[in-house]
Amino acid sequence: MLLVVDVGNTNITFGVFDGEKLEATFRMTTKLQRTSDEYGICIRDLISHNRLKPEKIKDAIIASVVPNVMHSLLSSFIKYFDIRPVVVEPGIKTGIRIATENPRQLGADRIVDAAAAYEQYGGPVFVIDFGTGTTYDLVDETGAFVSGVTAPGIRTSAKALWEDAAKLPEIEIRKPGSILAKETISSMQAGLIYGQIGQTEYIIKQTKKETGYKNLKVVATGGLGKIIAKETEEIDIYDPTLTLQGLRLIYNKQNRGK
């Protein structure tokens, strides 16, 4: 079995694949400092909790946007799984050609999402990941990553509201019953959700206008992406496991062990 690992700014998301089948997913908080032993024991326990056997994990692949966790995380795989994982970094085969001005500045997570969307849905494709930041990435019909937009994520915006405005409370992020809010909590929810919908729709429409891609397929992923995808016809597909599938697809291109 293959263990795929997406190290994001907020969470580390794991997926266990048996061939093409995603058998289990689980998460850990990224911001906690952990030793290689803590990572190793915790990952093995989480695999076991999902009724899978850690010793069945034969290889792993990691995409990370948080460099300071990588030493301990990689060491944990060597020590507890006897594996040296594939790392998504410059030079790795992805099936995507980076056609931006500075390819090395592009986050591994965006490359993985782009590779997954292009391989699974074809091009041109517009990939939106609703994470700590909301990213909008364009892959053309030839599989070239040609441009990207980066905006604050919904939770990031919410956190800025309640941390920087003394009288605003911490709230649940969900769509309120109406945009015509009559009290503080629903007014914040309306601003966050409807503001994100408006931003998303405008960026998609402007991208279609500037590229001329009338057939542009729009694929969304990320935890809060489901809320937004339900509220707009501009998003064609919501795929919650896009990044994990992308890691599997990229792993398969490496001819590991062959």
Contacts in CASP RR format, 6 or more apart in sequence:
PFRMAT RR
TARGET T0000
AUTHOR 0000-0000-0000
METHOD contacts of the structure
MODEL  1
MLLVVDVGNTNITFGVFDGEKLEATFRMTTKLQRTSDEYGICIRDLISHN
RLKPEKIKDAIIASVVPNVMHSLLSSFIKYFDIRPVVVEPGIKTGIRIAT
ENPRQLGADRIVDAAAAYEQYGGPVFVIDFGTGTTYDLVDETGAFVSGVT
APGIRTSAKALWEDAAKLPEIEIRKPGSILAKETISSMQAGLIYGQIGQT
EYIIKQTKKETGYKNLKVVATGGLGKIIAKETEEIDIYDPTLTLQGLRLI
YNKQNRGK
1 16 0 8 1.000
1 17 0 8 1.000
1 18 0 8 1.000
1 19 0 8 1.000
1 23 0 8 1.000
1 52 0 8 1.000
1 56 0 8 1.000
1 57 0 8 1.000
1 58 0 8 1.000
2 16 0 8 1.000
2 17 0 8 1.000
2 19 0 8 1.000
2 57 0 8 1.000
2 58 0 8 1.000
2 59 0 8 1.000
2 60 0 8 1.000
2 61 0 8 1.000
2 248 0 8 1.000
2 251 0 8 1.000
3 14 0 8 1.000
3 15 0 8 1.000
3 16 0 8 1.000
3 17 0 8 1.000
3 43 0 8 1.000
3 47 0 8 1.000
3 57 0 8 1.000
3 59 0 8 1.000
3 60 0 8 1.000
3 61 0 8 1.000
3 81 0 8 1.000
4 14 0 8 1.000
4 15 0 8 1.000
4 16 0 8 1.000
4 17 0 8 1.000
4 60 0 8 1.000
4 61 0 8 1.000
4 62 0 8 1.000
4 244 0 8 1.000
4 246 0 8 1.000
4 247 0 8 1.000
4 248 0 8 1.000
4 251 0 8 1.000
5 12 0 8 1.000
5 13 0 8 1.000
5 14 0 8 1.000
5 15 0 8 1.000
5 60 0 8 1.000
5 61 0 8 1.000
5 62 0 8 1.000
5 63 0 8 1.000
5 64 0 8 1.000
5 73 0 8 1.000
5 85 0 8 1.000
5 247 0 8 1.000
6 12 0 8 1.000
6 13 0 8 1.000
6 14 0 8 1.000
6 63 0 8 1.000
6 109 0 8 1.000
6 112 0 8 1.000
6 243 0 8 1.000
6 244 0 8 1.000
6 247 0 8 1.000
7 30 0 8 1.000
7 62 0 8 1.000
7 63 0 8 1.000
7 64 0 8 1.000
7 65 0 8 1.000
7 66 0 8 1.000
7 69 0 8 1.000
7 70 0 8 1.000
7 73 0 8 1.000
8 30 0 8 1.000
8 64 0 8 1.000
8 65 0 8 1.000
8 66 0 8 1.000
8 109 0 8 1.000
8 132 0 8 1.000
9 30 0 8 1.000
9 65 0 8 1.000
9 66 0 8 1.000
9 132 0 8 1.000
9 133 0 8 1.000
10 29 0 8 1.000
10 30 0 8 1.000
10 31 0 8 1.000
10 131 0 8 1.000
10 132 0 8 1.000
10 155 0 8 1.000
11 27 0 8 1.000
11 28 0 8 1.000
11 29 0 8 1.000
11 30 0 8 1.000
12 27 0 8 1.000
12 28 0 8 1.000
12 29 0 8 1.000
12 30 0 8 1.000
12 69 0 8 1.000
12 73 0 8 1.000
13 25 0 8 1.000
13 26 0 8 1.000
13 27 0 8 1.000
13 243 0 8 1.000
13 244 0 8 1.000
14 25 0 8 1.000
14 26 0 8 1.000
14 27 0 8 1.000
14 28 0 8 1.000
14 43 0 8 1.000
14 46 0 8 1.000
15 22 0 8 1.000
15 23 0 8 1.000
15 24 0 8 1.000
15 25 0 8 1.000
15 26 0 8 1.000
15 244 0 8 1.000
16 22 0 8 1.000
16 23 0 8 1.000
16 24 0 8 1.000
16 25 0 8 1.000
16 47 0 8 1.000
16 50 0 8 1.000
16 52 0 8 1.000
16 57 0 8 1.000
17 23 0 8 1.000
17 244 0 8 1.000
17 248 0 8 1.000
20 248 0 8 1.000
22 241 0 8 1.000
22 244 0 8 1.000
22 245 0 8 1.000
23 50 0 8 1.000
23 52 0 8 1.000
24 47 0 8 1.000
24 50 0 8 1.000
24 51 0 8 1.000
24 52 0 8 1.000
25 241 0 8 1.000
25 244 0 8 1.000
26 46 0 8 1.000
26 49 0 8 1.000
26 50 0 8 1.000
28 42 0 8 1.000
28 43 0 8 1.000
28 46 0 8 1.000
30 66 0 8 1.000
30 69 0 8 1.000
34 42 0 8 1.000
34 69 0 8 1.000
34 72 0 8 1.000
35 72 0 8 1.000
36 71 0 8 1.000
36 72 0 8 1.000
36 73 0 8 1.000
36 75 0 8 1.000
36 76 0 8 1.000
36 79 0 8 1.000
37 76 0 8 1.000
37 79 0 8 1.000
38 72 0 8 1.000
38 76 0 8 1.000
39 72 0 8 1.000
39 73 0 8 1.000
39 75 0 8 1.000
39 76 0 8 1.000
39 80 0 8 1.000
40 76 0 8 1.000
40 77 0 8 1.000
40 79 0 8 1.000
40 80 0 8 1.000
40 81 0 8 1.000
41 80 0 8 1.000
43 54 0 8 1.000
43 76 0 8 1.000
43 80 0 8 1.000
44 54 0 8 1.000
44 80 0 8 1.000
47 53 0 8 1.000
47 54 0 8 1.000
47 57 0 8 1.000
48 54 0 8 1.000
54 80 0 8 1.000
54 81 0 8 1.000
57 81 0 8 1.000
57 83 0 8 1.000
58 83 0 8 1.000
59 83 0 8 1.000
59 85 0 8 1.000
59 86 0 8 1.000
59 251 0 8 1.000
59 256 0 8 1.000
60 77 0 8 1.000
60 81 0 8 1.000
60 83 0 8 1.000
60 85 0 8 1.000
60 86 0 8 1.000
61 85 0 8 1.000
61 86 0 8 1.000
61 87 0 8 1.000
61 88 0 8 1.000
61 247 0 8 1.000
61 248 0 8 1.000
61 250 0 8 1.000
61 251 0 8 1.000
62 70 0 8 1.000
62 73 0 8 1.000
62 74 0 8 1.000
62 85 0 8 1.000
62 86 0 8 1.000
62 87 0 8 1.000
62 88 0 8 1.000
63 87 0 8 1.000
63 88 0 8 1.000
63 108 0 8 1.000
63 109 0 8 1.000
63 111 0 8 1.000
63 112 0 8 1.000
63 243 0 8 1.000
63 247 0 8 1.000
64 70 0 8 1.000
64 73 0 8 1.000
64 87 0 8 1.000
64 88 0 8 1.000
64 108 0 8 1.000
65 107 0 8 1.000
65 108 0 8 1.000
65 109 0 8 1.000
70 87 0 8 1.000
74 84 0 8 1.000
74 85 0 8 1.000
74 87 0 8 1.000
77 83 0 8 1.000
77 84 0 8 1.000
77 85 0 8 1.000
78 84 0 8 1.000
86 92 0 8 1.000
86 250 0 8 1.000
86 251 0 8 1.000
86 254 0 8 1.000
86 256 0 8 1.000
88 94 0 8 1.000
88 108 0 8 1.000
88 111 0 8 1.000
88 112 0 8 1.000
88 247 0 8 1.000
88 250 0 8 1.000
89 108 0 8 1.000
90 103 0 8 1.000
90 104 0 8 1.000
92 250 0 8 1.000
92 254 0 8 1.000
93 250 0 8 1.000
93 253 0 8 1.000
93 254 0 8 1.000
94 111 0 8 1.000
94 112 0 8 1.000
94 115 0 8 1.000
94 250 0 8 1.000
94 253 0 8 1.000
95 115 0 8 1.000
95 118 0 8 1.000
95 119 0 8 1.000
95 143 0 8 1.000
95 250 0 8 1.000
95 253 0 8 1.000
96 111 0 8 1.000
96 114 0 8 1.000
96 115 0 8 1.000
96 118 0 8 1.000
96 139 0 8 1.000
96 143 0 8 1.000
96 144 0 8 1.000
96 145 0 8 1.000
97 142 0 8 1.000
97 143 0 8 1.000
97 144 0 8 1.000
97 145 0 8 1.000
98 106 0 8 1.000
98 111 0 8 1.000
98 144 0 8 1.000
98 145 0 8 1.000
99 144 0 8 1.000
99 145 0 8 1.000
99 146 0 8 1.000
100 106 0 8 1.000
100 145 0 8 1.000
100 146 0 8 1.000
100 147 0 8 1.000
100 148 0 8 1.000
106 145 0 8 1.000
109 129 0 8 1.000
109 243 0 8 1.000
110 127 0 8 1.000
110 129 0 8 1.000
110 135 0 8 1.000
110 137 0 8 1.000
110 145 0 8 1.000
110 148 0 8 1.000
111 145 0 8 1.000
112 243 0 8 1.000
112 246 0 8 1.000
112 247 0 8 1.000
112 250 0 8 1.000
113 127 0 8 1.000
113 129 0 8 1.000
113 135 0 8 1.000
113 137 0 8 1.000
113 221 0 8 1.000
113 242 0 8 1.000
113 243 0 8 1.000
113 246 0 8 1.000
114 125 0 8 1.000
114 127 0 8 1.000
114 137 0 8 1.000
114 139 0 8 1.000
114 145 0 8 1.000
115 246 0 8 1.000
115 249 0 8 1.000
115 250 0 8 1.000
116 239 0 8 1.000
116 242 0 8 1.000
116 243 0 8 1.000
116 245 0 8 1.000
116 246 0 8 1.000
116 249 0 8 1.000
117 125 0 8 1.000
117 127 0 8 1.000
117 139 0 8 1.000
117 219 0 8 1.000
117 239 0 8 1.000
117 242 0 8 1.000
118 125 0 8 1.000
118 139 0 8 1.000
118 143 0 8 1.000
119 246 0 8 1.000
119 249 0 8 1.000
120 239 0 8 1.000
120 242 0 8 1.000
120 245 0 8 1.000
120 249 0 8 1.000
121 217 0 8 1.000
121 219 0 8 1.000
121 237 0 8 1.000
122 141 0 8 1.000
122 217 0 8 1.000
123 139 0 8 1.000
123 140 0 8 1.000
123 141 0 8 1.000
123 143 0 8 1.000
123 217 0 8 1.000
124 138 0 8 1.000
124 139 0 8 1.000
124 140 0 8 1.000
124 141 0 8 1.000
124 211 0 8 1.000
124 213 0 8 1.000
124 215 0 8 1.000
124 216 0 8 1.000
124 217 0 8 1.000
125 138 0 8 1.000
125 139 0 8 1.000
125 216 0 8 1.000
125 217 0 8 1.000
125 218 0 8 1.000
125 219 0 8 1.000
126 136 0 8 1.000
126 137 0 8 1.000
126 138 0 8 1.000
126 139 0 8 1.000
126 204 0 8 1.000
126 207 0 8 1.000
126 216 0 8 1.000
126 217 0 8 1.000
126 218 0 8 1.000
126 219 0 8 1.000
127 135 0 8 1.000
127 136 0 8 1.000
127 137 0 8 1.000
127 138 0 8 1.000
127 139 0 8 1.000
127 219 0 8 1.000
127 220 0 8 1.000
127 221 0 8 1.000
127 242 0 8 1.000
128 134 0 8 1.000
128 135 0 8 1.000
128 136 0 8 1.000
128 137 0 8 1.000
128 200 0 8 1.000
128 218 0 8 1.000
128 219 0 8 1.000
128 220 0 8 1.000
128 221 0 8 1.000
128 225 0 8 1.000
128 235 0 8 1.000
129 135 0 8 1.000
129 137 0 8 1.000
129 220 0 8 1.000
129 221 0 8 1.000
129 222 0 8 1.000
129 242 0 8 1.000
129 243 0 8 1.000
130 153 0 8 1.000
130 154 0 8 1.000
130 196 0 8 1.000
130 220 0 8 1.000
130 221 0 8 1.000
130 222 0 8 1.000
130 223 0 8 1.000
130 224 0 8 1.000
130 225 0 8 1.000
130 228 0 8 1.000
131 153 0 8 1.000
131 154 0 8 1.000
131 155 0 8 1.000
131 222 0 8 1.000
131 223 0 8 1.000
131 224 0 8 1.000
132 153 0 8 1.000
132 155 0 8 1.000
132 156 0 8 1.000
133 150 0 8 1.000
133 151 0 8 1.000
133 152 0 8 1.000
133 153 0 8 1.000
133 156 0 8 1.000
134 150 0 8 1.000
134 151 0 8 1.000
134 152 0 8 1.000
134 153 0 8 1.000
134 154 0 8 1.000
134 196 0 8 1.000
134 199 0 8 1.000
134 200 0 8 1.000
135 148 0 8 1.000
135 149 0 8 1.000
135 150 0 8 1.000
135 151 0 8 1.000
136 148 0 8 1.000
136 149 0 8 1.000
136 150 0 8 1.000
136 151 0 8 1.000
136 203 0 8 1.000
136 204 0 8 1.000
136 207 0 8 1.000
137 145 0 8 1.000
137 147 0 8 1.000
137 148 0 8 1.000
137 149 0 8 1.000
138 145 0 8 1.000
138 146 0 8 1.000
138 147 0 8 1.000
138 148 0 8 1.000
138 207 0 8 1.000
138 211 0 8 1.000
139 145 0 8 1.000
139 146 0 8 1.000
140 146 0 8 1.000
149 203 0 8 1.000
151 199 0 8 1.000
152 160 0 8 1.000
153 196 0 8 1.000
153 224 0 8 1.000
154 173 0 8 1.000
154 192 0 8 1.000
154 193 0 8 1.000
154 196 0 8 1.000
154 224 0 8 1.000
155 173 0 8 1.000
155 224 0 8 1.000
157 192 0 8 1.000
158 171 0 8 1.000
158 173 0 8 1.000
158 188 0 8 1.000
158 192 0 8 1.000
161 168 0 8 1.000
161 188 0 8 1.000
161 192 0 8 1.000
162 168 0 8 1.000
162 169 0 8 1.000
162 170 0 8 1.000
162 171 0 8 1.000
168 184 0 8 1.000
168 188 0 8 1.000
169 184 0 8 1.000
169 185 0 8 1.000
171 185 0 8 1.000
171 188 0 8 1.000
171 189 0 8 1.000
172 189 0 8 1.000
173 189 0 8 1.000
173 192 0 8 1.000
173 193 0 8 1.000
173 224 0 8 1.000
173 227 0 8 1.000
174 189 0 8 1.000
174 193 0 8 1.000
174 227 0 8 1.000
175 189 0 8 1.000
175 193 0 8 1.000
175 227 0 8 1.000
175 231 0 8 1.000
176 186 0 8 1.000
176 189 0 8 1.000
176 190 0 8 1.000
176 193 0 8 1.000
177 186 0 8 1.000
178 186 0 8 1.000
178 190 0 8 1.000
179 190 0 8 1.000
179 194 0 8 1.000
181 187 0 8 1.000
181 189 0 8 1.000
181 190 0 8 1.000
193 227 0 8 1.000
193 228 0 8 1.000
193 231 0 8 1.000
196 228 0 8 1.000
197 228 0 8 1.000
197 231 0 8 1.000
197 232 0 8 1.000
198 232 0 8 1.000
200 228 0 8 1.000
200 232 0 8 1.000
200 234 0 8 1.000
200 235 0 8 1.000
201 232 0 8 1.000
201 234 0 8 1.000
204 216 0 8 1.000
204 218 0 8 1.000
204 234 0 8 1.000
204 235 0 8 1.000
205 234 0 8 1.000
207 213 0 8 1.000
207 216 0 8 1.000
208 214 0 8 1.000
208 216 0 8 1.000
217 236 0 8 1.000
217 237 0 8 1.000
218 234 0 8 1.000
218 235 0 8 1.000
218 236 0 8 1.000
218 237 0 8 1.000
219 235 0 8 1.000
219 236 0 8 1.000
219 237 0 8 1.000
219 238 0 8 1.000
219 239 0 8 1.000
219 242 0 8 1.000
220 228 0 8 1.000
220 229 0 8 1.000
220 235 0 8 1.000
220 237 0 8 1.000
220 238 0 8 1.000
220 239 0 8 1.000
221 238 0 8 1.000
221 239 0 8 1.000
221 240 0 8 1.000
221 241 0 8 1.000
221 242 0 8 1.000
221 243 0 8 1.000
222 240 0 8 1.000
222 242 0 8 1.000
222 243 0 8 1.000
223 240 0 8 1.000
225 238 0 8 1.000
226 238 0 8 1.000
226 240 0 8 1.000
228 235 0 8 1.000
229 235 0 8 1.000
229 238 0 8 1.000
230 238 0 8 1.000
239 245 0 8 1.000
END
